[in-house]
């Protein structure tokens, strides 16, 4: 059921795209590149990003489909416990980088990617190749999820087919990111975050007021499950453990944040990530109120048949507020999705240039980075279109699967920064075992929808990758005295 005409939907997408492209273009002109972009300017913004812009970009790139849609869905389905176990691990994931980012800058000051550091640290080509798989896959899935969620949103509201909407969103993000790489992502992140907070400050109070204020929110605080205990053991086990591991692993295995770790001024890294974590936390907490309202039976909010439950927040705004307010809300959501979409393109390009094509200078590196952006976008769009034909497949499934893949390298990555005895044998066999056994087990557990198996398979992935690192550690050099 469309809330906005298809014609209005097309105009909306055109105007949104033009605005983002113009912002990036004029920023690029202001920087006065005149075709002289370098590898450092395109991939790490010359390593001169300040804490304020850097922190805003960190928050904006973490405000993606799960933060905008799954957060509301969890509040709607599992109440205050659901949003607690969604928000806290998300914030912790960013706060961890206040420690990790300065550490990697100390060890590899002129670096670009985490896999590059791993190769530098362990002197192992096979570990480097194993690491590239989850790191590229994470960016591929980041692109896929944003297109999947953004396309679903616009299609729901306008009736424009998903097969048309998703390519349009892909072209918009690709066009402005190609202009100046990470710098394009940083400036649009800042603009998009400002729009998210400005529009949210207008729309959300209107929704609360129309619904009946704090009493209406309180009535739905337990969600559909009626759970009002923030620390409910059932939610903590079935959702909290998997989500916590997945989110923290996701951030650690996301080149977007390592790229910003190399781009932000070294002395400003802690401040930038702390600032980004605070900014991020505001968004899912504020949006969760839409889930609580939707769970309030007195308001009669429900989704049409066949619409993914992650769209419940959009349905709440559409049902309670007039069309202009819904239009602004969609702009806000698309800002969040676009910020991660362009960040994913930029991160993938840095992985390609640094770890695959190994282009070292100027135009060659920039050209290679742009080709990588086009490639990852084509692949991401293909996967997003393919996901439409998998019965019962939704946003939450995409999110869980790639976060769990990221968990395979979480512990080895942290150990590489802090543990001198880490050996390439332990990392290689630990990560490989987690991939080959843990991931299929996790996918099967989700297919049969068995919470115990899902948790067990997630813990197995983390445990086995850790165990191999600890057992196959560097050998001590023992001198024999005769």
C-alpha positions in Angstrom: 0.0 0.0 0.0 1.6 3.2 -1.2 1.5 6.4 0.9 3.2 8.6 -1.8 2.6 8.6 -5.5 5.1 7.0 -7.8 5.7 10.3 -9.5 6.5 12.0 -6.2 8.8 9.1 -5.3 10.8 9.5 -8.4 11.1 13.2 -7.9 12.2 12.6 -4.3 15.0 10.2 -5.3 16.2 12.6 -8.0 16.3 15.6 -5.7 18.0 13.6 -2.9 20.6 12.4 -5.3 21.3 15.8 -6.8 21.7 17.4 -3.3 24.2 14.8 -2.2 26.2 15.1 -5.5 26.2 18.9 -5.3 27.4 18.8 -1.7 30.3 16.5 -2.7 31.1 18.4 -5.9 31.4 21.8 -4.2 33.4 20.4 -1.4 35.8 18.9 -3.9 36.1 22.2 -5.7 36.7 24.0 -2.4 39.5 21.5 -1.7 40.9 22.7 -5.2 42.0 19.2 -6.4 42.1 20.1 -10.1 42.6 16.5 -11.0 45.5 16.1 -8.5 44.0 13.7 -6.1 46.4 11.3 -4.5 46.2 7.9 -2.9 46.3 9.5 0.6 43.6 12.1 -0.2 41.3 9.6 -1.8 41.7 6.7 0.8 42.5 8.4 4.1 41.8 12.1 3.6 45.5 13.0 4.0 45.2 11.8 7.6 44.1 15.2 8.7 40.5 14.6 9.8 39.5 16.4 13.1 37.6 14.8 15.9 34.3 16.6 15.3 33.9 15.7 11.6 35.5 12.3 12.3 33.2 11.6 15.2 30.1 12.6 13.1 31.3 10.4 10.3 31.8 7.4 12.7 28.3 7.8 14.0 26.7 8.3 10.6 28.4 5.3 9.1 27.2 3.2 12.1 23.7 4.5 11.7 22.7 2.0 9.0 19.8 -0.3 8.3 19.9 -2.2 11.6 20.1 1.0 13.7 17.2 2.5 11.7 15.0 -0.5 11.3 16.1 -3.5 13.5 16.2 -1.2 16.6 12.5 -0.4 16.1 11.7 -4.0 15.3 13.3 -5.3 18.5 11.5 -2.6 20.6 8.2 -3.6 18.9 8.7 -7.4 19.3 10.7 -7.7 22.5 10.1 -4.5 24.3 12.7 -2.6 26.4 14.9 -5.8 26.7 15.1 -5.9 22.9 16.3 -2.3 22.5 18.7 -2.6 25.4 20.5 -5.6 23.9 20.5 -3.8 20.6 21.9 -0.5 21.7 24.5 -1.3 24.3 26.6 -3.7 22.2 26.4 -1.1 19.3 27.8 1.6 21.6 30.4 -0.7 23.0 31.5 -1.7 19.5 32.4 1.9 18.8 33.9 2.6 22.2 36.4 -0.3 21.7 37.9 1.6 18.9 39.0 4.4 21.3 41.6 1.8 22.3 42.2 -0.1 19.0 42.5 2.9 16.7 45.5 4.6 18.5 47.1 1.2 18.9 47.2 0.4 15.2 48.4 3.9 14.4 51.3 3.3 16.7 52.1 0.1 15.0 51.5 1.1 11.3 51.4 4.9 11.1 51.2 5.0 7.3 48.7 2.2 7.0 45.4 2.0 5.1 43.7 -1.3 6.0 43.5 -3.9 8.8 44.4 -6.8 6.5 47.5 -4.8 5.5 48.5 -4.6 9.1 47.9 -8.3 9.7 50.2 -9.1 6.8 52.8 -6.7 8.2 52.4 -8.2 11.7 52.4 -12.0 10.9 54.4 -12.0 7.7 52.0 -14.5 6.2 50.4 -14.4 2.7 47.9 -17.1 3.5 46.6 -15.3 6.6 46.4 -12.1 4.6 44.2 -13.9 2.0 42.0 -15.5 4.6 41.5 -12.1 6.2 40.5 -10.5 2.9 37.5 -12.7 2.5 35.5 -11.5 5.6 36.7 -7.9 5.1 35.5 -7.7 1.5 32.4 -9.7 2.3 31.5 -7.3 5.1 31.6 -4.3 2.7 29.7 -6.3 0.1 27.0 -7.1 2.7 27.0 -3.5 4.0 26.2 -2.3 0.5 23.6 -5.1 0.0 21.8 -4.4 3.3 21.5 -0.6 2.6 20.1 -1.2 -0.9 17.8 -3.9 0.5 16.5 -1.8 3.3 16.4 1.5 1.4 14.7 -0.1 -1.6 12.1 -1.7 0.6 11.4 1.6 2.4 10.9 3.6 -0.8 9.0 0.8 -2.5 6.6 0.5 0.5 5.9 4.2 0.5 5.7 4.9 -3.2 4.8 1.6 -4.9 7.8 1.8 -7.1 9.1 -1.7 -7.7 12.1 -2.7 -5.7 13.9 -3.8 -8.9 13.8 -0.1 -10.0 14.4 1.6 -6.6 17.5 -0.3 -5.6 19.5 0.5 -8.8 18.6 4.2 -8.4 19.9 4.3 -4.9 23.0 2.5 -6.0 23.7 5.0 -8.8 23.2 8.0 -6.4 25.6 6.8 -3.8 28.2 5.6 -6.4 28.1 8.9 -8.2 29.0 11.2 -5.3 31.4 8.7 -3.7 33.4 8.5 -7.0 34.2 12.2 -6.8 36.6 12.2 -3.9 36.5 8.9 -2.1 36.7 9.0 1.7 36.5 12.8 1.7 33.2 12.6 -0.1 32.0 10.1 2.5 33.1 12.3 5.4 31.4 15.4 4.1 28.2 13.7 3.2 28.2 11.8 6.5 28.3 15.2 8.3 25.5 16.6 6.2 23.4 13.4 6.5 23.9 13.2 10.3 22.8 16.8 10.7 19.7 16.0 8.7 19.0 12.9 10.8 19.1 14.9 14.1 17.2 17.9 12.7 14.4 15.9 11.2 14.2 13.5 14.1 13.9 16.5 16.5 10.8 17.6 14.6 9.1 14.3 13.7 9.5 12.2 16.8 8.0 14.7 19.3 5.0 15.1 16.8 4.5 11.3 16.8 4.7 11.1 20.6 2.2 14.0 21.0 -0.2 12.6 18.5 -0.1 9.1 20.0 -0.9 10.3 23.5 2.5 11.2 25.0 4.6 9.2 27.5 1.6 7.2 28.6 1.1 5.7 25.1 4.8 4.9 24.9 4.7 3.3 28.4 1.7 1.1 27.4 3.8 -0.6 24.7 7.1 -0.7 26.7 7.0 -4.5 26.9 6.6 -4.9 23.1 4.4 -7.7 21.6 6.1 -10.2 24.0 5.1 -8.1 27.0 8.6 -8.1 28.4 9.3 -5.2 30.7 12.4 -6.5 32.3 15.4 -4.9 30.6 17.6 -7.9 31.7 15.1 -10.6 30.8 17.1 -13.9 30.7 15.2 -15.2 27.7 16.0 -12.2 25.5 19.5 -12.0 26.8 20.1 -15.6 25.7 18.3 -15.8 22.4 19.0 -12.3 21.2 21.6 -10.6 23.5 24.5 -13.0 23.2 24.4 -13.4 19.4 23.8 -9.6 18.9 26.6 -8.6 21.3 29.1 -10.9 19.6 27.9 -10.0 16.2 28.0 -6.2 16.6 31.4 -6.1 18.4 32.8 -8.5 15.8 31.2 -6.5 13.0 32.8 -3.3 14.0 36.2 -4.9 14.5 35.9 -6.6 11.1 34.7 -3.5 9.3 37.3 -1.7 7.2 35.1 1.5 7.5 36.4 2.1 11.0 40.0 1.0 10.4 39.9 3.4 7.5 38.8 6.2 9.8 41.4 5.1 12.3 44.1 5.9 9.7 42.4 9.1 8.5 41.6 10.9 11.8 44.5 12.8 13.4 46.3 10.4 15.7 46.0 12.6 18.8 42.2 13.0 18.2 41.3 9.3 17.8 40.0 8.6 21.3 37.9 11.8 21.3 36.5 11.1 17.8 35.3 7.5 18.7 33.8 8.6 22.0 32.0 11.4 20.4 30.8 9.1 17.6 29.5 6.5 20.1 27.4 9.1 22.0 25.9 10.5 18.8 25.0 7.0 17.6 23.4 6.0 20.9 20.8 8.8 20.6 19.4 7.4 17.3 18.2 3.9 18.2 17.1 4.9 21.6 14.9 7.7 20.2 13.6 5.5 17.3 12.7 2.7 19.7 9.8 4.8 20.9 8.1 4.1 17.5 8.3 0.4 18.3 6.8 0.8 21.7 4.0 2.9 20.2 3.3 0.2 17.6 3.1 -2.4 20.3 0.4 -0.4 22.1 -2.8 -2.2 21.2 -4.9 0.9 21.7 -3.3 2.6 18.7 -4.1 -0.2 16.3 -0.9 0.0 14.3 -0.3 -3.0 12.0 1.6 -3.8 8.8 0.0 -4.9 5.5 0.4 -8.6 4.6 3.8 -9.4 3.1 5.6 -6.3 4.5 8.8 -7.0 6.5 8.3 -6.4 10.2 11.4 -4.1 10.2 9.2 -1.5 8.5 7.0 -1.1 11.6 8.5 2.3 12.5 7.7 3.7 9.1 4.1 2.3 9.4 3.8 4.1 12.8 4.8 7.5 11.4 2.6 6.9 8.3 -0.5 6.0 10.5 -0.1 8.8 13.0 1.2 11.8 11.0 0.3 13.5 7.7 2.1 12.9 4.4 4.6 15.8 4.7 5.9 14.4 8.0 6.2 10.9 6.5 8.2 12.5 3.6 10.6 14.1 6.0 11.0 10.9 8.0 11.9 9.0 4.8 14.5 11.6 4.1 16.0 11.0 7.5 16.1 7.3 7.0 17.6 7.5 3.6 20.3 9.8 5.0 21.3 7.1 7.5 21.3 4.4 4.8 23.3 6.5 2.3 26.0 7.3 4.9 26.8 3.7 5.3 26.4 2.9 1.6 29.1 5.4 0.6 31.3 4.4 3.5 31.1 0.8 2.3 32.2 1.8 -1.2 35.1 3.8 0.1 36.2 1.0 2.5 36.1 -1.6 -0.2 38.1 0.6 -2.5 40.9 1.0 0.1 41.0 -2.8 0.5 41.3 -3.3 -3.2 44.0 -0.7 -3.8 46.1 -1.6 -0.7 45.7 -5.4 -0.5 44.9 -6.6 -4.1 45.9 -4.3 -6.9 48.6 -2.6 -4.7 48.6 0.6 -6.7 51.0 2.9 -5.0 50.7 6.4 -6.4 48.5 9.2 -7.6 46.1 8.7 -10.5 46.8 4.9 -10.8 45.6 4.3 -7.2 42.6 6.6 -7.5 41.6 5.0 -10.8 41.9 1.6 -9.2 39.9 2.7 -6.2 37.0 4.0 -8.4 36.9 0.8 -10.4 36.7 -1.2 -7.1 33.7 1.0 -6.0 31.9 0.2 -9.2 32.6 -3.5 -8.8 31.4 -3.7 -5.2 28.3 -1.8 -6.0 27.4 -4.1 -8.9 28.0 -7.1 -6.7 26.0 -5.7 -3.8 23.1 -4.8 -6.1 23.1 -8.3 -7.5 23.0 -9.9 -4.1 20.2 -7.5 -2.9 18.1 -8.3 -6.0 18.7 -12.0 -5.5 17.6 -11.8 -1.9 14.1 -10.8 -3.0 13.5 -14.3 -4.3 14.4 -16.1 -1.1 11.2 -16.9 0.8 11.1 -15.6 4.4 14.4 -13.8 4.0 14.6 -10.5 5.8 16.9 -7.7 6.9 17.6 -9.4 10.3 18.9 -12.5 8.5 21.3 -10.5 6.3 22.5 -8.6 9.4 23.1 -11.7 11.5 24.8 -13.8 8.8 27.5 -11.3 7.9 28.1 -10.2 11.5 28.7 -13.9 12.4 31.2 -14.2 9.5 32.9 -11.2 11.0 33.2 -13.0 14.3 35.6 -15.5 12.8 38.4 -12.9 12.8 37.4 -10.8 15.9 39.7 -12.3 18.5 42.7 -12.8 16.3 42.5 -9.2 15.3 42.5 -7.9 18.9 45.3 -10.3 19.8 47.4 -9.1 16.9 47.4 -5.6 18.5 48.2 -6.7 22.0 49.8 -10.2 22.2 53.4 -10.7 21.1 53.1 -14.5 20.9 50.4 -14.6 18.2 51.5 -16.9 15.4 50.3 -17.1 11.9 49.5 -20.8 12.2 47.0 -20.3 15.0 45.3 -17.4 13.2 45.1 -19.3 9.9 43.7 -22.6 11.2 41.5 -20.9 13.8 39.8 -18.7 11.3 39.6 -21.4 8.6 37.9 -23.8 11.1 35.5 -21.1 12.1 34.6 -20.5 8.5 34.3 -24.1 7.4 32.4 -25.5 10.4 31.0 -22.6 12.4 29.4 -20.6 9.6 27.4 -23.5 8.0 26.3 -24.6 11.5 25.1 -21.0 12.2 23.2 -20.8 9.0 21.6 -24.2 9.6 20.6 -23.1 13.1 18.9 -20.1 11.7 17.1 -22.1 9.1 15.6 -24.4 11.8 15.2 -21.3 14.0 16.7 -23.0 17.1 17.9 -20.4 19.6 20.1 -22.8 21.5 21.9 -23.9 18.3 22.2 -20.3 17.1 24.0 -19.3 20.4 26.1 -22.4 20.5 27.3 -22.0 16.9 28.2 -18.3 17.5 30.1 -19.2 20.6 31.8 -22.0 18.7 33.1 -19.6 16.1 34.6 -17.2 18.7 35.9 -20.1 20.8 37.6 -22.1 18.1 39.3 -19.1 16.6 40.6 -18.2 20.0 41.7 -21.7 21.0 43.8 -22.2 17.9 45.5 -18.8 18.5 46.3 -19.8 22.1 47.5 -23.3 21.4 49.5 -22.6 18.2 51.4 -19.6 19.6 54.9 -18.5 18.8 57.5 -21.0 20.0 59.9 -19.9 22.7 63.6 -19.8 21.6 65.2 -22.1 24.2 69.0 -22.0 24.5 70.5 -25.3 25.5 73.4 -25.1 27.9 76.0 -27.8 27.5 
